[in-house]
């Protein structure tokens, strides 16, 4: 096997997910993942620093892509509309490359350590949106609020997309979440609660 076999990262991800699903995250070792993928433990660490990161491969590229997408939206619209348009674009591309999302989500839900890592990923997305909105001239308070709301909307849309087993596209799921958010906020304003 070549030192940097292009299919190794995918095999490691698949092997880890299978083992985590079969035995639970805490009961699986890096050695077991490496063996199932057909490589040595030492080779494993050429791809991932620990057993947790195998589930988050490539996630470091997501905030960068989202930031660029927010900056690239050309139309002048509300900060939330701009952000949701950017998230629809990035999310649509992202889900084309995902596999076994329901299993991944279940493994993450079963482990506080993985849930914390997922929150770190979400915080990076929120930070990227915030920074991009600041560059677009949005005031800091509005940029923070929109970034937080948009990150939650994206997570909710991703959950809907996962639950639909790919039968709905991501943009449709995000649009549904945005409409629900708008309806909820409008109802609260109309009733005078806020």
Secondary structure, DSSP 8 states (H G I E B T S, - for coil): --TT-TTHHHHHHHHHHHHHHHH-GGG--HHHHHHHHTS-HHHHHHH-SSTTGGGGTTTHHHHHHHHHHHHH--S---HHHHHHHHHHHHHHHHHHT---HHHHHHHHHT-HHHHHHHHHHHHHHHHHHHHHHHHTT--HHHHHHHHHHHHHHHHHHHHHHHHTTTSS-HHHHHHHHHHHHHHHHHHHHHTT--
